[in-house]
Amino acid sequence: MRITTMKTVALATCATALLAGCGGRPETSATAISSSNFLGLPSMTAAAAGPADSATWALYRDPTTIDPATAFDYPENTVVSTLCESLLRQQPDGSLAPGLASEYHFATPTTLVLKLRAGVRFWDGQPLTPADVAFSLQRNMDTQTGGFYSTVLNRITKISVDGPDTVTLTLSSPDYWLPGELSSMAGVVIEERYARGQGQRYGTPDGGAMCTGPYKLAEWTAGRSLTVTANPNYWDPSLKPMTNRIDFRGVSNAATLTTGLSTGEISGTYLTDTSTFRELEQIKNVEIHKGPSGETEFLIPANLTGVLGDLRVRQALSLAFDRNAFSAAVYGGNAVGPRMSTNPGTWGYAKDAFTAAWNAAPDPAPDLERAKQLIREAGATGKPFVIATSTGLSTVNTAANAWLEAADSIGLNASLSNVSPQNYINLFTDPKAREGVDAFSTTTYGDSADPAALIASYTEPKGAQNYSGYDNPQLHAALERARTQADPDQRAAAMIEADRLVMADLPWIPMVHPALFLILDKKLTGAPSSFAYMQAPWLAGLGRGQ
C-alpha cells in the first residue's frame, strides 16, 4: 500500500567521511536533547499575544505546485497546508479532529459517513458542497491525475452524495487508517468548478488554486516568491489568521538562510538543513524550538538479490553504524536511536501503549565484533556493497560515507556510486537508476501521525516505497490487523507487533529519529513545533509574541 512518495532532505553537512571528522563541524549542540526527554518535546509554541503585519517564511527550495494531489515534499506541503484544508484536521499532538467535516463516523466497518461543516466558503465566495468533496476524492483516486495518493484511498469503492451536507464512503474492506489519510493531502478539498476550469493548469502559477483555508493565494512568481494573504471570511474563529501577509521564499543555501534569520529578513522556517545549527544557536533575535517530528532517516536496500538479501548482512550493517556519532555530526545531537522503526512523533493515538513499547525496546548500540561475526556467517566477507550518493546533497553524502566506513569495518568491499542532485530522486522513481546499486539513504515520513503511514509504504508488497520487492507475510498480516481494527489500543498492539517485525527483519535500516526544528524570530510565536505543519493550517496562529 502506498502511503507517501520519496521525501529526500538536502541537508548540508560536510561531505567527507562522517567518523573521520568534519572541519568546523559541530559535534553535539550545547542544548542537545537526550533519550530521556525526547518523548516529552512540546508540540506548540506559546500563543500569540496579538496580530502581526507580515512575515517571510523560508523553504529549502521554491514550491513546484500547490495542487494537493501532487504535493509530496516539504515546500509544497508547507504552502498547501496554509491555503487548503482536509476533511479532518491533524492536531499539533498528532491526534485527529473535525476539519471541513464537522462529524465523521463509521456507520458500519465498511461505511464512513462525513457530515460537512455549515457556512464554509471557498475564497471566491462559493459554498463548500458535497459535490466538491466527491470531486476532490475522486480526483485523488484517479491515477490519471498524476498524483501521489491513489493507493491510500484504494479501499474506497463508492462515494455517495447524500443530501446537502453528507458524503458517504463505501469501502471494499474495513480501513481505520483512512481517517488519518483524510487529514492529509489525500483529504484536501478543492473547488470543483474552478479546478475543472483550470484543467492541467490547476496548482501552477498560471492556474492558481481555490480552497477554503485561512490564507488565500495572492501572488506567485515561479522561482522567486509565493505570497499568501489572510482570508477575511475564514470560517473557523479559533484559527482566524493573525498575520496579514506571508511571503514564502525558497532559500537553498544554508549560509544565506542563517544570514537572513540573523538580519530579520527571514522570520522563520522549519529547518531541513542543519549544517549551521551552531550558528543558529548564537543568533540573539531567533529562538530554536525543538518538537516532535514524524521523520526517520533510513538506509534503503535497492534490491534483495545482492549482498543485502541476507538478513545477517543487514543486521551487521545496523550493528556497525554509529548512530550517536551520526546524530552529533548531522543534528547536533538532537536525534535518537531507533528503539522502534518510526519516530515517536508518529504516535497520534494510544500514546501510552507506544511509549511502553518504546521504553521496553533496546537502545541500539554499535557492536562491531558481533557485526563481523554475522558477516562471516553469511559468507559475505569481501563481497561488493555499492552505496548510492550525491556529493551535491551533503547529508546524503555524509550518510553514504558513514555507511561506507561501517561496511568496510566489518569486511564488506564497499564503494560509492555518485549521481547528481537532480538524478538522486530517480533512485526512488526509476528501477533502472537502482541497477548496480545496493543501497541509498533518505529522510522520510508518513502522511499522518500513525506509524502505519510510513511502515506500510515500504513493507507492503505493493507499497510505493517497496523498491526491493520485500515481502513478509507475517508483517503483512500484522499490518492488516491494524488497518481493520476499530479499537485504538488493539490497533496499537498490532502496530507494535508490526514494528518489532520491521526491527527484526530490517527491510529498511533505520538510522536515527531527529527532532523537529522550528526557527522563529523572537518577535513571533504561535506556530506548532510539531510535524502537524505539514498537513494542518499551521500559519493561522502565527502572530506577535508577548
N, C-alpha and C positions, 0 to 999 in steps of 0.2 A: 504494500500500500504506500502510495506516495504522500508524504507529508510536506516536504519542503525541498526546494532545489538548493543547489550549492550556494553557500554564503561565505566566500573567502574574504578574510580581512587582511588588507595590505598594511600590516603594522610595520613601522620602520624601526628595526633594530640593526645591530651590526651584522655584517654578512659573513663574518669569519666563524670558525667552529665555536660553538657555544661554550663548551667547557674549557676551551683554550684561553678564554678571557676576551673581553671587548674593551678596547682602549676608550677610556672615558665613560664606560657603560656603568650605570648604577647596578649594584648587586642586590641590595634589599632596601626598599624605601624605609625612611625613618618612622613612617606611620603605617607600616605593612600590617595587614590583618593576620590572624592566626587561625588554625583549625578550630580553636575553641570559640571564637566569636564570629566565624564565617556564617553560621546558620542564623545569627541574630542581626544581620545587617539591615538597616532601615530601608523601607520601600518608598518613603516620601521625604521631601524637604519640608521645611516649615511653611505654613500657609502664608500667602502674600498678604501684606498689610494694605495694599492699595494698587491702583492701576499704574501701568507704565505706558509710555507713548509708543516706543518701538524697541525692537531687539534684532540683532543679527545672529543667526544660528549657523554654525559651521557643520558641513557634512564632509565625509572624506573624499567625495567627488560629487559632481553635479548629477542630479537625478536624470534618468533617461525616459521615464514615463510617470504619469500619475494615474494610470489605469490600474485599479486594484487587481485585476485579473493577471497582469503581467508584472506586478511589483514583487520583487523577490530578494531584495538586498536592503541594507541599512538606509541608504539615501532615499530610495523610493518609499519604503515603509514609513520612515520618519515623516516625510511630507504628506503622504496619503492619509496617515492617521490624524493629521491636523485638519484635513479637509473633509474626509468621508467617514461614515460610521457603519458599523456592523450591526447585525440584528441583536447580538448580545455584546456585552462590554466586559473587557478584561480589567479587573481592578489592580491597583498597584501591588497588592499582595498575591496576585495570580488568580484569585477567585473570580467567578463569573457573576455578572449582574445583568438585569434587563438593559437593553440598549434601544434600538429602534423597535424592537419587540418588547412591549411592556410586560408581557406574560409569555411563558413558554412551558409546556409540559408534554410528557409522553402519555397520550391517551391510551395507547397500547405499546407493547415493546417495539412495534414497527410503525408507529404513527406519532409524529412530533407535530404539535399544534403551536403555532405562533400567532399571538394577538398583537397587532400593530398599535403603536402609541398614537393617540389622537393629537392633532394640532401640529404635526411635524411637516415642515415645508422645505422644499429644495431652495437653493439660493435665488432661483428665478421666481419664487412665489408659488410654484405648483405644489399641491399637496402630495405627500407620500401615499402611495396606494399599494394594495396587494399585488397589482399587476407589475409595479416596479420591482417588488421583491422577487416575484416569479421570474421576471426577465433577467434580473441580476444573477440569480442562482443558476438558471438555465445557461446563461452566458458563461459562467464559471465552469459548468459541467461540460460544455461543448469543446471538444478538443480542437475544433477548427478556430476557436478564438485565439489559440496560441498561448493560453495562459498556463498557470502552474498548479491549479487547484482542482482539476477534474477528478483525480483519484481520491481526494479526501472527501468528496461528495458522492463517491461511486455506489453507495448503498441507497441513494435516493432514486426511486423508480418512478415517482409521480409527484408533481407539485400542483396542488389544487388551490384555487382562489375561492374561498367560502365566505361570501358576503363582503361587506365594505371594509372589514378590518382584520380578516383572518386568512392565514395561509397554512395549509396542511401538507406536511411532507410524509409521503408513504415510502417505507424502506423495505428493501429486499430481506433484511435480517436486522436484528437489534444493533444499534450503533450509539453507544453512550460516549463515544469520542466526538460525535457530531456537534453537540453544543459548544465545545471548545473551538472547533473549526469555524462555527458560525460567529465566534467572537474575533476572528482573524480576517485577513484579506479575503478569504473564501466567502465570508458572510457579509461583505460590504455591499450596500445597496446604492445604485446609481439611478438616475432618471432615465427611464426607457425612451421617452420621446427625444430627449436631447442626444442620447447615445446613438440611437438609430439615425438621427440626422447627421451626426458626425462620421458615422461609419468607422473606417480604419484610422481616421484622424483622432478618434477619441483618446484622450490621455496624452496627446502630444502638444507641443507649444502652439500648433495651428488649431487643434481641435479642442483644447481645454478639457474641462470636466464639469459635471453638475451633480453636486452632492448635498448633504444636509448638515454638515459639520459646523463647529463653532467658528471656523475660518473659511473664507472663500478665496478662490484664486483671483489675484488682482493683475499680475503681470508675470510673464515667463519668457525670458530671453535665453535660449539654449546656449549653454557654455558660459553664461555669465551669472545670472541670479534668478531666483524664483521668489516672488513676493505674495504673501497672503495677508488679507485684512480681516478684521473682526466682522462676523456675521451679526448684524444688529437684531435679526429676527430669530436667533437661535432658540430652540425650544426648551433647553434644559437650564433652568435658573441656577442650578448648583454649579454649572460649568460655563457661565457667561464669560466670554473671553476678557481678560484683564489687560492684555497688551494689544494695542490697536493694530500694530503692523509688525509682521515678522518677515525679515529678508533671509532666505536660505541661500547659502553660498558654498560652493564646492571648494575645499581647501585641501589639496592633496599633499602638500609639503608640511611636515611636522614643525619645522622651524618657523614657517610662516604662520601656522596656527598658534604657536606659542607666543610669537610677537603680537599677533592680533589680539589675543586674550590679555596680554600684558598692557597694551595700549588702550584697551577698551573698545577697539574697533569691532571685535567679536564678543558677543555677550555670553555665549555658552555653546557647549557641544556635548554629545555623548561620545566619549573618546573611543576611537578604534585604532589609534596609533599611540602606543605607549613609550615611544623612543625618547621623548622629552619629559618623562614623568617627573624626574627630579627637578628639572627646571620649572615645571608647572607648580610643584610644591613650594617653590620660592616666590611665586608671584603674589604680591600682597593684596591685590584687588580681586582675586578669584578664590573660590573655595572648591576643593575636590570632595565630592560626595560619593561614597562607595556604597553600593547597594546590591541586592540580589540580581543575578544575571541568569539568563537562560542558555548561555553559551558553554560549549565544551570544545577544546582543541583535540583533534584526533590525528593519528596516523592511520591511513586508509589503505588496505590491501587492494591493489588494482586487479588482482586475479588470485585464485586459489589453486592454480595449476603449477605454479613455480614453488619457490622455497617457502613462501608463506602458506602453502596448502597444508603444511604440517603444523598442528596446533602447538607442538613443543617449540617451534621456532617463534611463533607469535608470543608465547609465554616468555620465552627467553628474552626477546626484544623488550617486552614490557618490564621485565626484571632488571634489564641493563640500563634503562632510561632513567636519568637522574632528574626527577620532577622538581625537586627543591631548587636545583641549580637553574633549571629552565624557568621556573616561576620568578626567581630572583632576577634573572637576566632580562626577561621579556615583560614581566608585570610588576617589577619592583617588590616581589614577594606577595603580591595581592592576588594570589591564586592558590588553590589547594589541590592536593592529590585526589584522584577519583576513587574514593571508597565505593561509590556506585558510579554507573556509567554516565549518568546525567547530572547536571548541575542542580543543587538544592533549590535554586530559583525556579525550577520547573514544578515544584510541589504546590499546585494550586488547590489541592484538596487533600484530605486525610493527612495533614502535616505531621501529626503525632506518629502515625504508622511509618511514614517515610523517615522521620527523624530517628525513630528507634532502630530501623533497619540500617541507617547510616552509621549510627553510633556502634552498632554491633559488628559492622564490617571492618576489616583490617585497613589500616592506613598504608597505602603502597610504599614500599621502600626498596631501593636497589639491592640486588643480591647477585653479584657477578659470578660467584662460584656456582650457584645453582643454575644461572643462565648458561654458563659454559657447559655444565653437565647436560642440560637439555639439548644444546646444540650437538653435542657428541652423540647423545642417544638418538637424535633424529638423523644422524649421518649427514649433517649439514655443514660440517667444518670445511671452509674453503669454497663453499657454494656462492655463486654471484647473487648479489642483492642490490637492485638498482632503485634508487630513490629519486623521484622527480623533484625538481626545484626550479626556482626562478630568482636569479640574483636581483631582479628588479622589484621583487616582493620580499622585503628584507626579513620579516618574521618567518615567512615560508622558508626562506633560505637558512635562517638561524635554526629552525626546527630540523630542516634537512641535514644540516651539519651535525646537530646533536644526535640524530638517529644514525648518521654515518659513523660517528665516533662510538656510539653504543654498539652498533653492529660489528665494527672492526674489533672491539674489545672482547667479543665473545667468539670470534673465529670465523665470522662470515666474511666474504670478499665483497665489501660494499663499495658502491660508486654512485656518483650523482649524474643525473641527466638534466641539463639546464634547458629551459624554454623561456620565451619572452613573457613578460607580464600579461600581454594580450592573449597569448596562447595557453597560459596556465589554466584558464577556465575550461579549455577544451578537454582537459582530463576528466571533467565532470559531465560532459555532454557528448563526447565522441569516443566510441570504443577504439577507433584507430589511434587516437592520441595516447591511449594507455598501452599500446603494443610496445613491448620491450621494457616496460616499467613494472616494478613490483609493488611500489607504494608511493603515496604522496600525502601531504598533510593539509588540513584546513581547520578553521574555526567555524562552527555551525550551530544551528539552533532549530527548534521546532516552532510551530505556529501558535501554540498556546502553552499555558503552564500545566502541562501534563507530560510526564516522562515518555509516554507512548508516542507523542507527536514527533519526537526525534528517533527513538529506537525503531519504530515500525518502518521508518523511511529507508533504513539501510539493512534491516534484517528480514523483512518480509520478502518472499520470492519475487514479487512484482514491485517492490519498493523502488522509487526513482533513484535513490542513492545506493542501491544494492549493485555496485559496479562489478563485484566479483562472482555473482551467481550464488552467494551464500544461501544455504537452506538448512534450517534446523527444525524439524517437525515439532520437537518438544517446545522450543521457543515460540514457534508459530501458534501452538495450542495455548500457551500461556497468554499471549497477546490477544488471541481470540476470546479467551475467558474475560480478559479485562475489558475488551470492547463491548461485550454483550452483557456486562454486569451493571445493573442499575445502582446497587448499593455502593457508595464511595469507598467504604472500608474494605469490602470484598474486592472491589476493583483495584484498590491499592495493593492488596495482598497478591493479586495476580501479577500486577506490575512489578512488585518487589521480586517475585519469583522470576519474571522475565529478565529483570536487571541482573540477578545472580547468574542466570544462564549466559547473559552477554559477557559478564566479567569472567566467567569460566572459559568461554569459547573464543572470546576476543575477535568477533567478526570485524570490528574496528578496534584499535587500541587507544583508549582514552589517555590523553597526556595530562591535562590539568583543567580544572574548572576555575576560570577567572571571575573576579568580582566585576560588577558594572561600575564604570567611572563616569560620573556627571560632572563636568567642569562648568562652573557658573559664576558670573560676575557677582560679587558680594552685594551689589545693589538689588539683585533679583532673587526670587525664591518662588516656591510653589510648584515646581516640576517634580514628577516622580523620579526617585533614584532607583528605579527597578526597570526590568525589561518590558514592562507594560507599554512603554513609549513606542514600541514597535507596532502596536495594534490599536491602542486606545487614544482618545483625544487629549494627549498629554499637555499640549501647549496652552490649553484654556486656563489652567490655574497659574500660569506664569505671570508674575507681577512684581511690584515694588516690595522690597524687604522692609523690615522694621526700621 
